[in-house]
Amino acid sequence: PSVISTQKLLFADDLKIFTQVNSISDCEKLQMDLNKIHKWCNMNNLQLNISKCKIVSYSRKLSDIQFNYTICNTPLNRHSETKDLGIYMDKMLTFSTHINSLVQQSFRILGFIIRVSRDFTDIS
């Protein structure tokens, strides 16, 4: 929606809002945008699935600014990682969860190839 001031990414029915947070006032701006989104959804007869809404703070700092974001007085869950368009991203942006997932998937595929090709003998 164009009612918000923070940056946004839209894909199908998925909305991500984000901004650089350097102070509590930045958190409050983000909270105001969450309130505006909730109001816009109500005005347009759309329902947010608040259980799917999550907060991830990306930072390489050891401690980040903590703020309790809410939608309609319901606290949003804070996560240390999330999966977006098939990519796992953790809060430190190391991508280690994504890499580990790819390695595990590769081992499963390799195991499948070994099992189905066990009886192959003729190379020609």
N, C-alpha and C positions, 0 to 999 in steps of 0.2 A: 504493500500500500504506500501511496505517496504521502501519507500523513506522518511518517516518521522522519526523524532528522539523522539517525545513525545510518551507517552503510548497511546494505541489504543484498542478499543473494536469493533469487527465486528460481525454483525448479519444480515444475508441475504444481503440486499442492504443498510444497515444502518451502518454508521461509527461514532464512538465517539472518539475524541482525548481529552486527558486531561493530566495535569501536575500540580504539586504543584507550585503555583506562590508566590514568595517571593519578587520579584522586577520587575521593568519594563523590564529588560533583559529577564526574564522568559516569559513575555507577548510577547516580540519580537520573541522569539524562537517559540512560539505557532503560531504567525502570519506567520512566515516563513514556518511552516508546512502547514498552510492553503494555502499558495501560492503554495507549492509543490504539494499538493493534487489537486488544481485547474489545475496546469500544467499537472499532470499525467492524469487527466480526459480528458483534451483536446487532449493529445497525443493518448489516447485510444478511442477517439470519444464517450466519455460519457459526459452527461450534468448534472451538479449539479442543484438541485432545491434550489436555494439560499433562497427562501421564507420559506423553511422548516428548514434551518440552524438556530441554535440559540445558544446563549451563556448563560450559567448559572455558576455563581461563587459560589461554596459551601464553606462556612466559618461560624464559630461561632463568629467571630470578628464582632464588630459593623460596621467597615468600611473595605472594601477590596480595592485592587488596581484596579482602573478603567482603561480600555484600550479599544479603539475603534477598534475592529477586523473587517476586511473586506475580501471579496472574490471578486476579479475582480473589485476593487474600489467600491463595494456595501457594505455599512455597515450592519453588522449582528445584528439582534435584540437581546437585552438582556432581559432575563426573570427571574422572581424570583422563578419560579417553572417549572417543566416539568414532563411529564409522560413517563416512560420508562418500557417497558414490563409489563404494567399494574400497575406499582407502581408510585404514585405521590411522587416526592421529591422536597422539597423546599430548598431555598439557605442556611437555617440554619440547615438543616437535622433534623427537628423536626417530620416529617411525619404526621403532624396534618391534612394537606389536604387529605392525603391518608386515615387516620382514619375516618375523617368526611365523605368521600366518601363511605367507607364501612358501616358506620352507616346508611347513607341515603339509600343505596342499601338494607340493612337488613330491614329497615322500609317498603320499597316498597314491598319486598317479604312477610313480615308479613301481610301487608295490603291485598295482593293477597290471601294469605292462609285464612285470616279471611273472605274475600268476597266469595271465592269458597266453604268454609266449613260451611257457615251460615245455610244452610238447612240440614246439617247432624244431625241426631237425634239418630240413632241406633248405639250404641257403639260396639255391639257384631258382 
